[in-house]
Amino acid sequence: MKRLVDIIRSAVAIVIFSPFCVYIIYKIKNEDGGPILYKQERIGLNGRPFMMWKFRSMVVGAHAMKDTLLDKNESDGPTFKIKDDPRITEIGQWIRKHSLDEIPQFFNIVKGDMSLVGPRPALPEEVAAYSKRDRARLKVMPGLTGLWQVGGRSNLTYEEMIDLDLQYVRHQGLLMDIKIMLLTIWQMFYPRDSGAY
């Protein structure tokens, strides 16, 4: 049932967001002429790697610049977050604030790599640093959105994020998914202090 709902809602979302996509594609290309999409290896269900897609919100070669910014990392765990990341482009700031950079992941969902709701898919280097407890979040399909995305996002500590993900793993269900999706839509339109960066 969850898989069927994922496919139907993702297909509808692709149609609804298509006008936004045209605008975003134009703005990305017009800003620096670089690639529209950014793909990155992430870790999915049971530790299986897959390529996740996003609209590019950073300068070309941003991942290679990460090592020079490690001293500015504001995360207290294996994740990497900077509130005012200098690599983010002008259009990138806007699409991140409203979570529009994630639209291409609806195709990841249709493909079967992700679900609409679940723990966000982590980078391989993040998973390599997981404790046994942290690895429990890999027991479910990673999601486009999840409990910590609607509960504070980057404003949360690493342990708080993991706690919310594990809470979802233990109590996942259709009603919880609906609640998380509605809260996600609310934050897209009213992103004040959502922790989106």
N, C-alpha and C positions, 0 to 999 in steps of 0.2 A: 504493500500500500504506500509506504514512504517513497519508494522508488518511482511509482506511478505518479504520485503527487509532484515529486521533484521534476520529472520530465514535462508534465503538463504546465506547471507554473513557470518553469524556465523558458519553455517555448513561448508562452504568453508574454513573459518579461522581455524576451528578445524583441518581440514585435513592438511592445509599448516603448521600450527604450531606444528603438532605432533612430528616431529623430535626434535624440541626445547624442547618439553615436556619430551621426553625420557632423554635428557641431564640434564634438570633441576631436574627431579625426582631423577636421580642418584646422583647429587651433593648435594641435600638436605639430602638424606638418608646417604650419605657418610660423610657429615660434622658432624652431631650429632645424627643420628639414629632416630630422632623424626618424627612426622607425616609429610606427604608430603603436605597435604592441610590444610588450616586454614579456618574455617567457622565462621561467625559472624553475629549476627542479625543486620539488617539494616532496614531503613524505606523507603518504596516505594510509589507508586502512591496512593494519597489520604490518606496517613498516614498508609498504610497497611504494617505490618512487614513481613520480609522474611529473609531467611538465604543466605547470599552472600558468595561465595567461592573465595579463592585466593590460589596461591602457597605460602606456609609459608616462609616468609622472615625474621622472627624474632626468637629469642630463644624460646623454649617451656616455656609457662607461662608468656609471655611478657605482656599480658593484665593486669595480676595481679600485675605487677611491675609498672604500670602507675602511681599509687598514689605516689610512691617514687620519681617520676620525674616531678611532676606538677610544681615545681619551675623553671624548665628549659623550660617550654612551650614557644614557640616562636610565637604562634598564638595570635591574638588580639580579638578573638571571642570564641565561645563555642567549636571550633575544637581544636585538640591537635597535634602539630607538633614540632619536634626537628630536626634540620639539621643533626647533628651528633648523632643520637639516638644510645645509647650503646646496645640496644636490637637487633639491626639488625645483621644478620649473614653475613659471607663473601659472600656466593652465593646470599644472600638477597640484598646486595648492588648492585650487578650487575643486577639482575632481576628487581629491582625497577628502576634503572637508565634507563633501556630500556622498562619499563612498561610490562615486561614479566610475572610478578607476577599476572597480571590481566587475563591471558589466560583462567583460569577456568570459568570466568564470561561469556564466550560465551555459556556455558551450562545454566547459569541463564537467558540469553537472549532467548535461544531456549525454555526454560521452561515457559517464559512469565513474569518473575519477573522484567526484565530490558530490555532496548533498547540499540542499539549501541550508540546512541547519546542522551544526556539529562543531567540534573544535577546529580552529583555523589550522590549515596545513603548515607544518613547520619546515624550516630549512634542514638539510642533512646535517650541517654542523651543530644545529641546535639539538636535534635528536641524539646525536653522538654524545652530548653532554647531559642527557636525561638521566635521572635516577630511576630506579625500578618503579617507584610510585608514578613519576611523570609519564613513563611509557604506557600507562594504562589508558591515556588519552588516545592512543593509536588503535584501541579496540573497536572504535566506531569510525564510520566514514567522515572525513574532514568536511567542514561546511563553509559556505559563503559567509554565513554569520553564525553567531553562537551566544552563549550566556555572557561571556566577558565582553563581547562587542557591544551589548546593550546595557552592560553593568559598569561602564567606566572606561573601557578600552585601554589606551596607553596611560591613563591616570592610575591604573591599578599596579600593584607590585606583581612581580613574577609569580610568587606563591599564591596570591589572590586569583590570578588568571588561571593557574593550574587547578586550584580548588573549584572554580566555577566550571571548568571543563570536565573535571571528574564528577561533579554534581550532575552535569548533563549525561555523562556516560551511565551513571547509576539510575537516573530517573527519566530518561528520554521517552518521549511519547508524542502523539499527534497534537494533543492540546498544548503541550509545552512548545512544540515547534511553531504552532500558530501564534502563540503569545510572543515568542522571540521574533518572528517575522513582522508582526504588527509594530513592535517596539523598534525594529530596524527601520521600517518605513518612516516612522515618526522622526527618528534621528536623522534620516536623510533630508527631511524638509526643515527640521529644527535642530541643527547640529551644534548649538551653543554648548560649549564645555563638554562635548561628547568624548573628548580624548582622542579624536581622529587626527593622527599625524604620523 
